[in-house]
Amino acid sequence: MAPSYPSAHPTDATMSGDGDDARAPHVVLLSSPGMGHVVPVAELARRLHAEHGFTATVFTYASSDSAAQRAVLASLPPAVGSASLPEVPLDDLVAAGAAIETLLSVEAQRAVPALTALLADIGRASNLVAFVADLFGADTLPAARAAGVPGYLFFPSNLLMLSVMLHLPRLDAEIEGEFRDLREPVRLPGCVAVPGADILGPLQDRSSDAYRWMLHHGERYRDADGILVNTFDAIEPGAAAVLRRQEPWRPPVYPVGPVIRRPDDGEDATGCMEWLDAQPDRSVLFVSFGSGGALPAAQMDELARGLELSGQRFLWVVRSPTDSGADPGANYYDGSKSKDYPLRFLPFGFLERTKEVGLVVPSWAPQVRVLGHRATRAMLTHCGWNSVLESVMHGVPMIVWPLYAEQRENAVMLRHEETKVALRPKVRGLILGEDIAEVVNDMMNGKEGEAARNKVAKLQEAARSGLAPSGISHETLTELVSKWKNT
């Protein structure tokens, strides 16, 4: 058994009785709260063990504890331990209504003393060779230096967002006013041009604490010994060509993706898989807004109307609607929570009228299994990067419906000429049912949908070949871990 550290007393844990485990290179990974962070960090740890012989410890924060998170961590092999960092006070921020970005950033800062002590203990008890924090963990890198090991960042999004963050200090100095008011799109080396209004959500108000924290992180990223990124060259060829080049002003960048969750082969309590088994091949639109996404009630009504108008088969994961003006990422910390039974918010009679072609499930579905099912033809998605990569790895084109964070940037990239694996409904304030039906039918039966399917099939092949031995993503990670082993 590899070491498995409890939240506050790692040295009290039973250490490995296997001498090989004790000598194996050990890496500690730290995930920010939110399933969109925990899943890729955990899967990276799994990959480091399976492909490169590492043992690992995945640390999370006490604030993000949930049944969903515990299930992900429990699925890791024995050589990958997990533990929660000691709880730090956040009541002052919660009471003040702090943004998610502020909460994530301050929690990381306040956890540094405990993390420093934990890394020191782990370093004495194992062959610790590296520390890896995710994108909100730049302020924890001094803990790695105190332990005498290199400190890296793992970026669970893409090269476009990383480029925005790395260039943000310069953009902050050069741009006057708000990004959303820019007349010209933001152009960064190698990246697709992004309209200012589609730039990362927390950057849209330069007077906000969220903006100041993102600027802070952009500056601190330069302290890392390197940045691993959950992407692959073929989906962002221009950005990959630029960021793979060494530059003196930033750390080396390592595209090592896709790093996606494995399918859960356990019993499916939702009934999704049984329903899909009864559908024709490539006939179903999967509708999901991720582990934390939700729509306002009026928009939820229009989506239901659009799906009904389209006449297409659909599988819809429904969440309780946000109140008017609420943050669409309100379920961020634990996407499994729901204030109410979501199906009660659907339009009257919708379930009865669509029962022959649709299935609606509350709150959660086994997404990776759904995307890999023969009946799934396309996905309507919020454009969270994990969902994008899961779609691509299963050859499923997308209808993009971004909600928050970097999702608008992702939507721009996925519809750009060099990628072009997605369609998007017309956006005229509220997205109307007629426009939803139109884009759904285009995706399921039209020429644009067919072109997107052909393009995503090519990206699927590139992603899979890149992860295979001698593939570019596999070789990139091999290069990095060789450095760690020789530390």
C-alpha positions in Angstrom: 0.0 0.0 0.0 1.1 3.6 -0.7 0.9 6.2 2.0 -2.6 7.5 2.6 -2.6 10.7 4.6 -5.4 11.8 6.9 -6.3 15.5 6.8 -4.2 16.7 9.7 -1.7 14.0 10.7 0.0 12.4 7.7 2.8 10.9 9.7 0.2 8.9 11.8 -0.8 7.0 8.6 0.4 3.5 8.0 3.2 3.8 5.6 3.7 1.3 2.8 4.9 -2.1 3.8 6.2 -2.6 0.3 9.8 -1.4 -0.1 9.2 -0.7 -3.8 6.4 1.7 -3.0 8.6 3.5 -0.5 11.3 4.0 -3.1 8.9 4.9 -5.9 8.9 8.6 -6.9 6.0 10.3 -5.0 4.1 13.4 -6.2 1.6 15.5 -4.3 -1.2 17.1 -6.2 -3.6 19.8 -4.9 -7.0 20.3 -6.4 -9.1 23.4 -6.0 -12.8 22.9 -5.0 -15.2 21.9 -7.7 -15.6 18.7 -9.6 -14.2 20.3 -12.7 -10.9 20.6 -10.8 -11.0 17.4 -8.7 -11.7 15.0 -11.6 -8.8 16.0 -13.9 -6.3 16.2 -11.0 -7.4 12.8 -9.7 -7.1 11.3 -13.2 -3.7 12.9 -13.7 -2.5 11.2 -10.5 -4.0 7.9 -11.8 -2.1 8.3 -15.0 1.2 9.1 -13.3 0.9 5.9 -11.4 -0.3 3.7 -14.2 2.1 4.9 -16.9 5.1 6.1 -15.0 5.2 4.1 -11.7 4.6 7.0 -9.3 2.8 6.9 -6.0 0.8 10.0 -5.3 -1.3 11.9 -2.8 -4.2 14.0 -3.9 -5.1 16.8 -1.5 -8.4 18.6 -1.6 -9.9 21.4 0.5 -12.4 20.8 3.4 -14.9 23.2 1.8 -15.4 20.9 -1.3 -16.1 17.7 0.5 -19.1 16.0 -1.1 -20.4 12.5 -1.9 -19.5 13.0 -5.6 -15.9 14.0 -4.7 -15.4 11.2 -2.3 -16.6 8.7 -5.0 -14.0 10.0 -7.4 -11.2 9.8 -4.9 -12.3 6.4 -3.7 -12.0 5.0 -7.3 -8.2 5.7 -7.3 -5.8 2.8 -7.0 -4.2 2.0 -3.6 -0.9 3.7 -4.7 -2.8 7.0 -5.0 -3.8 8.3 -1.6 -6.1 11.2 -0.9 -6.8 13.5 2.0 -8.5 16.8 2.8 -6.4 19.8 4.0 -7.3 21.1 7.5 -10.3 23.4 7.3 -9.6 27.2 7.1 -12.1 29.9 8.0 -14.0 31.4 5.1 -17.0 32.8 7.0 -15.9 36.3 6.5 -15.8 35.9 2.7 -19.1 34.0 2.5 -20.8 36.6 4.6 -19.5 39.3 2.3 -20.9 37.5 -0.8 -17.4 36.9 -2.2 -17.2 35.6 -5.8 -16.1 32.0 -6.4 -12.7 33.1 -7.7 -12.1 35.0 -4.4 -13.1 32.1 -2.3 -10.9 29.7 -4.2 -7.9 32.0 -4.0 -8.2 33.0 -0.4 -8.7 29.4 0.7 -5.5 28.5 -1.1 -3.6 31.2 0.7 -4.9 30.4 4.1 -4.0 26.7 3.6 -0.3 27.3 2.9 0.9 26.9 6.5 -0.8 23.5 6.9 0.3 22.4 3.4 3.9 23.4 4.1 3.9 21.2 7.2 2.2 18.3 5.4 4.7 18.4 2.5 7.6 18.4 5.0 6.2 15.3 6.7 5.5 13.6 3.4 9.0 14.4 2.2 10.5 12.7 5.2 8.4 9.6 4.8 8.6 9.1 1.0 10.6 9.9 -2.1 8.8 13.1 -2.8 9.9 14.5 -6.2 7.3 17.1 -7.1 4.3 19.2 -6.1 1.5 20.0 -8.5 -1.3 22.5 -7.8 -4.1 23.4 -10.1 -4.8 26.8 -11.6 -5.9 28.5 -8.3 -3.0 27.2 -6.4 -0.1 29.4 -7.5 0.1 30.9 -4.0 0.8 27.4 -2.6 4.1 26.9 -4.6 6.3 28.3 -1.8 5.2 25.1 0.2 7.0 23.1 -2.5 10.1 25.2 -2.3 10.1 24.8 1.5 10.0 21.0 1.0 12.9 21.2 -1.5 11.0 20.0 -4.5 9.9 21.7 -7.8 6.4 23.2 -7.8 4.3 22.9 -10.9 0.8 24.0 -12.0 -1.8 21.8 -13.7 -4.1 23.8 -15.8 -7.4 21.8 -16.2 -8.5 24.1 -19.0 -6.9 24.8 -22.4 -4.0 26.8 -24.0 -6.3 29.7 -24.9 -7.3 30.3 -21.3 -3.7 29.8 -20.2 -2.5 32.4 -22.8 -5.1 34.9 -21.5 -3.8 34.4 -17.9 -0.1 34.6 -18.9 -0.7 37.8 -20.9 -3.2 39.3 -18.4 -0.6 41.6 -16.7 0.2 43.1 -20.0 -3.4 43.3 -21.1 -4.3 45.0 -17.8 -1.6 47.7 -18.4 -2.5 48.3 -22.1 -6.3 48.1 -22.2 -8.5 51.0 -21.1 -12.0 50.3 -20.0 -13.7 46.9 -19.9 -13.0 43.9 -22.2 -16.6 43.8 -23.2 -16.4 47.3 -24.7 -13.4 46.5 -26.9 -14.1 47.2 -30.6 -11.5 44.7 -31.8 -11.2 41.1 -30.5 -8.3 40.1 -28.2 -5.5 38.5 -30.2 -2.8 36.5 -28.5 0.1 34.6 -30.1 -1.1 31.4 -31.8 -4.6 31.7 -30.4 -8.0 32.3 -32.0 -9.2 35.9 -31.8 -11.7 36.3 -29.0 -14.3 39.1 -28.8 -13.8 41.1 -25.6 -17.3 40.2 -24.4 -16.4 36.5 -24.6 -13.2 36.8 -22.5 -13.1 34.9 -19.2 -16.1 35.8 -17.1 -14.2 37.1 -14.0 -12.3 39.6 -16.2 -15.5 41.4 -17.3 -15.5 43.8 -14.3 -12.1 45.3 -13.7 -13.2 46.8 -10.4 -14.1 43.5 -8.9 -12.2 41.3 -6.4 -12.5 38.4 -8.8 -10.6 40.4 -11.5 -7.9 41.4 -9.1 -7.4 37.8 -8.0 -7.2 36.6 -11.6 -4.6 39.2 -12.3 -2.7 38.1 -9.2 -2.7 34.5 -10.5 -1.5 35.6 -13.9 1.5 37.2 -12.3 2.2 34.3 -9.9 2.1 31.7 -12.7 5.6 32.8 -13.6 6.8 31.4 -10.3 6.0 27.8 -11.4 8.7 25.4 -12.6 6.3 24.4 -15.4 2.7 24.3 -16.3 0.9 21.1 -17.4 -2.2 21.7 -19.5 -5.2 19.4 -20.1 -5.3 19.8 -23.8 -3.7 18.4 -26.9 -2.0 19.9 -29.9 -4.6 19.1 -32.6 -7.4 20.9 -31.0 -5.3 24.1 -30.5 -2.6 23.8 -33.1 -1.6 27.5 -33.3 -1.5 27.9 -29.5 0.4 24.7 -29.1 3.1 25.7 -31.6 3.6 28.9 -29.7 3.5 27.7 -26.1 5.7 24.6 -26.7 8.5 27.0 -27.5 10.7 28.0 -24.5 10.4 31.6 -23.5 12.4 33.4 -20.8 9.4 35.3 -19.4 7.2 32.2 -18.6 7.6 28.7 -17.4 7.7 25.7 -19.8 4.3 24.5 -20.9 3.4 20.9 -21.3 0.2 19.9 -23.1 -0.5 16.4 -21.7 -4.2 15.9 -22.4 -6.9 14.8 -22.8 -7.0 13.8 -19.1 -10.6 12.7 -18.6 -12.6 10.6 -16.1 -13.0 6.9 -16.7 -16.5 5.6 -17.2 -18.3 4.4 -14.1 -19.2 0.8 -14.9 -21.4 0.4 -11.8 -25.1 0.2 -11.6 -26.9 3.1 -13.3 -29.7 4.2 -11.0 -30.8 7.0 -13.4 -32.0 4.5 -16.1 -30.1 6.5 -18.8 -28.2 3.5 -20.1 -31.2 1.2 -20.3 -33.1 4.0 -22.1 -30.2 4.6 -24.6 -30.1 0.8 -25.3 -33.6 1.0 -26.7 -32.8 4.0 -29.1 -31.5 3.8 -32.7 -27.9 4.3 -33.4 -26.7 8.0 -33.4 -30.2 9.3 -32.8 -30.0 11.1 -29.4 -29.0 14.6 -28.3 -27.5 14.6 -24.9 -28.2 17.8 -23.0 -26.1 18.6 -19.9 -24.8 21.8 -18.4 -22.1 20.1 -16.3 -21.7 19.5 -12.6 -22.5 23.0 -11.6 -24.5 24.7 -14.4 -28.1 25.8 -14.3 -30.4 28.0 -16.2 -32.9 30.7 -15.2 -36.5 29.5 -15.1 -37.5 31.4 -18.3 -34.6 30.0 -20.2 -35.3 26.5 -19.0 -38.8 26.8 -20.3 -37.5 27.9 -23.7 -35.0 25.0 -23.8 -37.8 22.6 -23.1 -39.9 24.2 -25.8 -37.1 24.0 -28.3 -36.4 20.3 -27.7 -40.1 19.6 -28.1 -40.3 21.6 -31.3 -37.3 19.9 -32.8 -38.9 16.4 -32.6 -35.5 14.9 -32.0 -34.7 12.3 -29.4 -33.0 13.7 -26.3 -31.6 12.8 -23.0 -31.7 15.9 -20.7 -30.0 16.3 -17.3 -32.1 18.9 -15.6 -31.1 21.0 -12.6 -33.2 23.4 -10.6 -33.3 26.8 -12.2 -31.3 29.8 -10.9 -33.3 32.7 -9.7 -33.3 35.8 -11.9 -29.9 37.3 -11.9 -28.3 34.5 -9.9 -24.9 33.1 -10.6 -25.3 30.2 -13.1 -22.4 28.5 -11.3 -24.1 28.5 -7.9 -23.7 24.7 -7.6 -20.0 25.1 -8.1 -18.7 23.5 -4.9 -21.0 20.5 -5.0 -22.9 20.0 -8.2 -24.7 17.0 -6.7 -26.7 19.4 -4.5 -30.1 20.7 -5.6 -32.5 22.9 -3.7 -35.6 21.3 -5.2 -36.6 18.4 -7.2 -35.7 19.8 -10.7 -38.4 18.1 -12.8 -41.1 20.1 -11.0 -39.8 23.2 -12.8 -40.4 21.8 -16.3 -43.3 23.3 -18.4 -46.7 21.7 -17.6 -47.3 18.6 -19.7 -43.7 18.6 -21.2 -42.8 15.1 -19.9 -46.0 13.5 -21.0 -45.8 15.1 -24.5 -42.2 14.1 -25.1 -42.2 10.7 -23.4 -41.9 8.8 -26.7 -38.7 10.6 -27.7 -37.1 12.0 -24.6 -35.8 11.1 -21.2 -35.3 13.7 -18.5 -33.2 12.9 -15.4 -32.7 15.1 -12.4 -29.3 16.6 -11.5 -26.8 13.9 -12.7 -26.1 11.3 -15.4 -23.1 9.0 -16.1 -21.8 11.4 -18.7 -18.8 9.5 -20.0 -20.9 6.3 -20.5 -23.6 8.4 -22.2 -21.1 10.0 -24.6 -19.7 6.6 -25.4 -23.0 5.0 -26.2 -23.8 4.0 -29.8 -27.2 5.9 -29.6 -25.6 9.3 -28.8 -25.2 11.6 -31.8 -24.4 15.0 -30.3 -24.2 16.9 -27.1 -25.6 20.3 -26.0 -23.1 21.5 -23.5 -22.1 24.5 -21.3 -18.6 24.2 -22.8 -16.8 23.3 -19.6 -13.5 22.0 -20.7 -13.9 18.5 -19.1 -17.1 18.0 -21.0 -15.5 19.3 -24.2 -12.7 16.8 -23.9 -15.0 13.9 -23.1 -17.1 14.7 -26.1 -14.1 14.9 -28.4 -12.6 11.6 -27.0 -15.9 9.9 -27.9 -16.3 11.6 -31.3 -19.4 13.5 -30.3 -19.9 17.0 -31.9 -21.4 19.8 -29.8 -24.0 22.5 -29.6 -22.4 25.1 -27.4 -24.3 27.1 -24.7 -21.7 28.7 -22.4 -22.7 29.9 -19.0 -19.7 31.2 -16.9 -15.9 31.1 -16.2 -14.0 30.5 -19.5 -16.9 28.8 -21.3 -17.5 31.7 -23.7 -13.8 31.5 -24.8 -14.2 27.8 -25.3 -17.3 28.3 -27.4 -15.4 30.7 -29.7 -12.6 28.3 -30.1 -14.8 25.3 -30.8 -16.6 27.1 -33.6 -13.4 28.6 -35.1 -12.3 27.4 -38.6 -9.3 25.4 -37.2 -11.5 23.4 -34.9 -15.1 23.7 -36.0 -16.7 20.9 -34.0 -19.6 22.8 -32.7 -22.8 24.8 -33.6 -24.4 27.6 -31.5 -28.0 28.8 -31.3 -28.8 32.4 -32.1 -28.3 34.5 -29.0 -30.8 37.4 -28.8 -31.0 37.8 -25.0 -33.2 34.9 -24.1 -32.4 32.0 -26.4 -35.8 31.2 -28.0 -37.3 27.8 -28.5 -37.5 28.3 -32.2 -33.8 29.0 -32.4 -33.0 26.0 -30.2 -35.1 23.7 -32.4 -33.3 25.1 -35.5 -29.8 24.4 -34.2 -30.8 21.0 -32.9 -32.1 20.0 -36.3 -29.1 21.4 -38.0 -26.8 19.3 -35.7 -28.8 16.1 -35.9 -29.7 16.2 -39.6 -28.1 19.1 -41.4 -24.9 19.6 -43.4 -23.3 21.7 -40.7 -23.9 18.9 -38.2 -22.4 16.4 -40.5 -19.3 18.6 -41.0 -18.9 18.9 -37.3 -19.1 15.1 -36.9 -16.5 14.6 -39.5 -14.2 17.1 -37.9 -14.6 15.8 -34.4 -13.9 12.3 -35.6 -10.5 13.5 -36.8 -9.8 15.2 -33.5 -10.9 12.0 -31.7 -8.2 10.1 -33.6 -5.6 12.7 -32.9 -6.4 12.8 -29.2 -6.2 9.0 -28.9 -3.1 8.6 -30.9 -1.5 11.4 -28.8 -2.1 9.5 -25.6 -0.7 6.2 -27.0 2.9 5.2 -26.4 5.1 7.5 -28.6 2.2 9.9 -29.0 2.9 13.6 -28.5 0.9 14.0 -25.2 2.4 10.8 -23.8 5.9 11.8 -24.8 5.4 15.3 -23.3 4.4 13.8 -19.9 7.2 11.3 -20.1 9.7 14.1 -20.7 8.4 15.9 -17.6 8.3 12.9 -15.2 11.9 12.0 -16.3 12.9 15.4 -14.9 11.0 14.7 -11.6 12.7 11.2 -11.3 16.1 12.8 -11.7 15.4 15.6 -9.2 
